[in-house]
Amino acid sequence: MHRHHHHRHRRADFVGETENGERTTTRVQLEMPPQAMERLQRLKERTEAASYAEVIRSALRLFEALVEEHEKGSEFALKRASGETLAYKIFV
């Protein structure tokens, strides 16, 4: 059964810190096409994340780390369960 929560799907809370270390949040509204929303829902289920915001925060951490490595000139490779290693072109 597919349920729709249109307004909830487009919102995510991001947690930050002020200069004195207090936690603050900023509400961000995201407009997402249906296919992207389905991807977000599937990732939330597959990772057992507590919220869409948690999925997005995790994705941002990973993407930030990849961008930093790319800027240092790193190349990316995948090692499959079979032992096969292949180049992984993330930034083309």
VEXDRENDO-821701 format. One record per residue: residue number from 1; residue in three letters; z, x negated, y of N, C-alpha, C, O in turn. Coordinates in pm, 1 decimal. Last residue first. Layout:
BEGIN
NUM	ALA	Z	X	Y	Z	X	Y	Z	X	Y	Z	X	Y
...
END
This chain:
BEGIN
92	VAL	-1330.8	-3261.5	1308.5	-1470.6	-3304.4	1299.5	-1530.0	-3315.0	1438.1	-1647.2	-3349.8	1452.6
91	PHE	-1040.4	-3289.4	1153.5	-1092.9	-3293.1	1290.4	-1234.2	-3348.3	1285.3	-1254.8	-3467.1	1260.9
90	ILE	-1032.1	-3293.2	875.7	-964.9	-3186.4	949.3	-1024.6	-3174.8	1089.0	-1055.2	-3065.4	1136.4
89	LYS	-1160.7	-3387.5	591.4	-1202.7	-3388.5	732.6	-1141.0	-3269.2	804.9	-1191.9	-3157.4	796.2
88	TYR	-1042.6	-3576.6	351.8	-1020.7	-3441.8	403.0	-1048.6	-3443.8	551.2	-968.8	-3496.1	628.9
87	ALA	-1156.9	-3744.1	62.5	-1139.8	-3744.0	207.0	-1128.7	-3599.6	254.3	-1197.3	-3511.2	202.9
86	LEU	-977.5	-3717.8	-246.5	-1096.0	-3696.5	-165.4	-1061.4	-3698.8	-17.7	-951.5	-3660.6	22.6
85	THR	-886.3	-3800.5	-574.5	-857.4	-3817.0	-431.9	-986.1	-3794.8	-354.4	-1091.4	-3846.5	-391.6
84	GLU	-762.4	-3665.9	-877.6	-878.1	-3690.5	-791.2	-833.7	-3700.9	-645.9	-753.3	-3620.3	-599.0
83	GLY	-548.9	-3577.0	-1014.6	-549.0	-3718.8	-981.6	-665.0	-3756.0	-891.4	-667.0	-3865.2	-834.6
82	SER	-523.5	-3311.0	-1050.8	-598.5	-3383.0	-1154.6	-595.7	-3533.3	-1132.4	-635.3	-3609.7	-1220.4
81	ALA	-410.8	-3228.1	-817.4	-323.1	-3235.6	-934.4	-389.2	-3314.4	-1047.2	-321.3	-3376.6	-1128.9
80	ARG	-557.4	-3437.4	-558.3	-548.1	-3315.7	-638.1	-454.7	-3338.1	-756.3	-423.2	-3451.8	-791.4
79	LYS	-489.6	-3561.9	-259.9	-483.7	-3603.3	-399.7	-458.5	-3477.1	-480.7	-351.2	-3417.3	-472.7
78	LEU	-676.5	-3596.9	36.0	-601.5	-3510.2	-54.3	-601.0	-3573.9	-192.3	-700.3	-3632.6	-235.4
77	ALA	-654.6	-3766.8	350.2	-706.0	-3756.5	214.3	-616.6	-3662.2	135.4	-497.4	-3649.0	163.3
76	PHE	-742.6	-3862.1	681.8	-668.7	-3776.8	589.7	-736.7	-3770.7	454.8	-859.4	-3769.5	445.0
75	GLU	-681.9	-4138.1	896.6	-775.1	-4054.0	823.5	-695.3	-3979.1	719.7	-591.5	-4027.0	674.2
74	SER	-558.4	-4226.1	1222.7	-539.1	-4200.5	1080.2	-652.9	-4116.8	1024.2	-712.6	-4035.3	1094.6
73	GLY	-559.5	-4274.3	1491.2	-671.9	-4324.1	1412.7	-657.3	-4301.9	1263.1	-736.7	-4354.3	1184.9
72	LYS	-375.4	-4155.5	1642.5	-346.1	-4294.9	1605.7	-458.4	-4355.3	1521.4	-453.2	-4472.6	1484.6
71	GLU	-471.4	-3898.6	1649.5	-479.1	-3977.3	1772.7	-450.8	-4125.1	1747.2	-497.4	-4210.8	1822.4
70	HIS	-398.3	-3818.0	1391.6	-540.7	-3830.6	1425.9	-558.6	-3918.0	1549.8	-649.2	-4001.1	1555.3
69	GLU	-121.1	-3802.2	1423.9	-178.4	-3901.7	1332.2	-325.9	-3925.6	1362.9	-372.9	-4039.3	1360.7
68	GLU	-110.9	-3588.2	1608.6	-54.3	-3719.1	1642.6	-111.7	-3828.2	1553.6	-147.4	-3935.4	1602.4
67	VAL	-229.6	-3383.0	1456.4	-293.7	-3427.5	1580.4	-242.9	-3566.4	1618.8	-321.7	-3652.9	1657.1
66	LEU	-35.8	-3359.1	1252.3	-172.5	-3399.7	1219.4	-246.3	-3450.6	1342.5	-317.9	-3550.5	1334.6
65	ALA	186.1	-3272.0	1400.0	193.9	-3397.2	1325.3	54.1	-3449.1	1291.1	28.5	-3569.2	1299.9
64	GLU	84.8	-3026.2	1496.2	124.6	-3130.9	1590.0	129.1	-3266.7	1520.8	81.6	-3366.0	1576.0
63	PHE	54.0	-2887.6	1255.4	-63.3	-2918.8	1336.2	-33.0	-3030.3	1435.5	-115.7	-3119.0	1456.6
62	LEU	325.3	-2865.7	1175.3	227.7	-2935.8	1092.6	108.0	-2978.1	1175.1	64.5	-3092.9	1166.2
61	ARG	432.8	-2714.7	1388.2	489.0	-2846.2	1353.5	388.9	-2928.0	1274.3	369.2	-3046.3	1302.2
60	LEU	270.1	-2482.9	1375.1	267.0	-2568.3	1493.8	322.1	-2707.1	1465.0	266.2	-2806.8	1510.9
59	ALA	349.3	-2378.9	1126.8	210.2	-2420.0	1146.9	198.0	-2512.6	1267.9	123.3	-2610.3	1263.4
58	SER	615.1	-2316.4	1185.3	584.4	-2416.3	1081.9	442.8	-2469.2	1099.0	418.7	-2589.3	1087.1
57	ARG	573.1	-2116.9	1379.9	646.4	-2239.7	1414.9	618.0	-2350.3	1314.7	598.8	-2465.5	1353.5
56	ILE	438.0	-1925.8	1222.4	369.6	-1989.2	1335.1	440.2	-2117.3	1377.2	374.1	-2216.7	1407.4
55	VAL	639.2	-1854.0	1041.3	511.9	-1907.8	992.2	442.1	-1984.6	1103.8	392.9	-2095.4	1082.3
54	GLU	828.0	-1751.8	1220.1	861.8	-1868.5	1138.7	735.3	-1934.7	1084.1	725.5	-2057.4	1081.2
53	ALA	692.7	-1529.1	1321.5	724.8	-1639.4	1412.0	758.3	-1766.3	1333.2	721.3	-1876.2	1374.4
52	TYR	692.3	-1361.7	1104.5	565.2	-1420.2	1146.1	590.4	-1539.4	1236.7	518.6	-1639.2	1230.2
51	SER	982.8	-1441.4	898.8	913.0	-1370.4	1006.1	776.5	-1433.8	1029.7	748.1	-1543.8	982.2
50	ALA	1077.0	-1580.9	684.6	1155.1	-1465.0	728.8	1079.5	-1381.5	831.6	1109.3	-1263.3	849.4
49	ALA	855.0	-1681.3	422.5	907.8	-1696.1	558.1	978.1	-1566.9	599.0	942.6	-1458.1	553.7
48	GLU	742.4	-1726.3	174.0	870.3	-1655.5	182.5	937.2	-1675.8	317.4	1059.6	-1686.2	326.6
47	THR	491.0	-1816.3	155.7	591.9	-1916.1	191.8	731.9	-1856.1	198.5	828.9	-1926.9	225.5
46	ARG	352.5	-1582.2	89.9	342.2	-1698.8	0.8	449.4	-1803.5	29.7	494.4	-1872.4	-61.9
45	GLU	411.9	-1412.4	312.3	453.2	-1378.3	175.9	457.7	-1501.3	85.8	555.3	-1522.4	13.8
44	LYS	297.5	-1558.1	522.6	438.6	-1519.0	530.2	491.5	-1488.2	390.1	600.7	-1531.2	353.0
43	LEU	32.3	-1570.2	436.7	110.8	-1693.6	446.6	260.2	-1664.4	452.2	340.3	-1737.1	393.5
42	ARG	-36.7	-1297.2	456.8	-38.7	-1365.0	326.2	43.4	-1493.2	328.7	116.1	-1522.1	233.7
41	GLN	-10.2	-1259.7	736.5	72.4	-1182.5	643.3	79.5	-1251.4	506.7	187.0	-1262.9	447.7
40	LEU	-209.8	-1435.9	827.6	-71.2	-1456.7	867.0	23.4	-1382.9	771.9	125.8	-1437.9	731.4
39	ARG	-434.7	-1312.5	716.5	-401.2	-1450.3	677.7	-254.9	-1480.0	709.2	-184.3	-1541.0	629.0
38	GLU	-427.1	-1070.6	855.5	-410.9	-1070.1	710.0	-375.2	-1208.9	659.1	-293.6	-1221.9	567.8
37	MET	-479.4	-1165.1	1110.8	-350.2	-1101.6	1083.8	-323.4	-1097.7	934.2	-210.4	-1119.0	890.5
36	ALA	-740.2	-1253.3	1080.1	-635.6	-1351.2	1111.1	-498.2	-1293.4	1080.9	-410.4	-1363.9	1031.2
35	GLN	-865.8	-1004.7	1033.1	-871.5	-1110.7	931.6	-762.5	-1216.2	954.9	-699.9	-1262.7	859.7
34	PRO	-819.4	-856.3	1276.5	-760.7	-815.0	1148.1	-758.8	-926.1	1042.5	-660.3	-940.0	969.9
33	PRO	-748.3	-1081.6	1553.3	-837.6	-994.9	1477.4	-777.3	-964.0	1340.8	-691.7	-1038.9	1293.8
32	MET	-471.4	-1068.3	1775.6	-533.4	-1130.6	1659.1	-629.1	-1032.8	1592.6	-596.8	-915.1	1576.8
31	GLU	-298.8	-1153.7	2051.6	-401.0	-1059.4	2008.0	-475.1	-1127.6	1894.3	-535.2	-1233.2	1914.0
30	LEU	42.9	-1204.6	2099.2	-81.4	-1258.6	2046.1	-174.8	-1145.4	2008.4	-134.2	-1051.2	1940.4
29	GLN	291.9	-1270.3	2329.5	212.9	-1165.0	2266.0	78.8	-1223.7	2225.7	9.5	-1284.9	2306.9
28	VAL	600.5	-1422.2	2319.1	457.1	-1446.3	2333.1	384.1	-1333.7	2261.5	412.3	-1305.5	2145.1
27	ARG	905.9	-1478.0	2470.6	825.7	-1382.6	2394.3	679.3	-1407.4	2425.4	638.7	-1412.9	2541.5
26	THR	1108.0	-1751.0	2432.2	1004.2	-1693.3	2516.1	922.8	-1601.5	2428.2	875.4	-1642.6	2322.3
25	THR	1450.4	-1843.5	2422.4	1329.2	-1796.3	2356.8	1235.0	-1741.7	2462.6	1277.0	-1693.2	2567.6
24	THR	1680.8	-2117.5	2408.5	1614.8	-2010.2	2482.3	1494.8	-1964.7	2399.9	1443.9	-2040.0	2316.8
23	ARG	1986.9	-2283.2	2370.1	1867.0	-2229.8	2305.9	1810.1	-2115.2	2388.7	1883.5	-2026.9	2433.2
22	GLU	2092.6	-2554.6	2570.9	2105.4	-2413.2	2534.0	1975.2	-2365.8	2472.4	1866.7	-2403.4	2516.8
21	GLY	2063.2	-2814.0	2661.1	2074.6	-2791.7	2517.8	2091.3	-2647.3	2476.1	2103.2	-2619.1	2356.9
20	ASN	2014.6	-2852.3	2924.6	2152.7	-2872.6	2881.0	2173.1	-2834.2	2734.3	2286.7	-2823.0	2688.2
19	GLU	1744.4	-2787.7	2944.9	1786.1	-2926.9	2965.2	1928.2	-2952.1	2914.8	1958.6	-3061.6	2867.6
18	THR	1687.8	-2557.3	2672.2	1690.3	-2592.4	2813.5	1740.0	-2735.7	2823.9	1773.8	-2797.8	2723.1
17	GLU	1466.2	-2524.1	2394.7	1596.2	-2562.1	2447.9	1583.1	-2592.1	2596.3	1481.6	-2645.0	2641.5
16	GLY	1319.2	-2253.7	2202.9	1315.4	-2384.0	2268.2	1454.8	-2420.6	2313.9	1551.8	-2355.1	2275.8
15	VAL	1144.0	-2046.7	1983.8	1273.9	-2097.1	2025.9	1256.8	-2234.1	2089.0	1187.9	-2320.3	2034.5
14	PHE	943.0	-1764.5	2015.5	945.9	-1909.0	1999.2	1076.4	-1961.0	2057.8	1114.7	-1923.5	2168.7
13	ASP	853.5	-1469.9	1855.3	951.4	-1534.6	1941.7	952.4	-1684.2	1911.9	961.7	-1725.0	1796.1
12	ALA	563.4	-1273.1	1872.9	635.9	-1378.0	1801.8	733.6	-1441.2	1900.8	699.3	-1463.2	2017.0
11	ARG	345.9	-995.5	1819.2	452.4	-1061.1	1894.5	520.8	-1166.7	1807.5	534.0	-1151.3	1686.1
10	ARG	172.5	-847.6	1678.5	117.2	-927.5	1785.8	224.0	-1004.4	1862.3	193.3	-1071.6	1960.7
9	HIS	310.5	-697.4	1492.9	222.1	-803.2	1446.7	177.9	-897.0	1557.5	149.1	-1014.0	1532.2
8	ARG	438.2	-497.7	1639.2	516.9	-607.7	1585.8	428.7	-725.0	1545.9	467.9	-840.4	1563.2
7	HIS	227.1	-321.6	1694.0	291.9	-393.9	1802.9	369.8	-513.3	1751.5	368.1	-619.5	1813.7
6	HIS	137.8	-229.5	1433.6	49.9	-293.6	1530.3	123.7	-375.5	1635.3	85.1	-489.2	1662.2
5	HIS	195.1	-222.7	1145.8	296.0	-227.7	1252.1	228.9	-298.9	1368.3	259.6	-414.5	1397.7
4	HIS	82.1	-63.5	859.7	44.4	-122.3	988.1	160.4	-111.3	1084.9	217.2	-3.7	1103.7
3	ARG	64.8	-127.5	510.8	131.8	-65.8	625.3	90.3	-137.6	752.9	66.5	-258.4	752.6
2	HIS	-87.0	-59.5	215.7	-100.4	-141.0	335.8	-37.4	-68.3	453.1	-81.5	40.4	490.3
1	MET	0.0	-84.7	-118.7	0.0	0.0	0.0	0.0	-88.4	123.7	79.4	-181.9	133.8
END
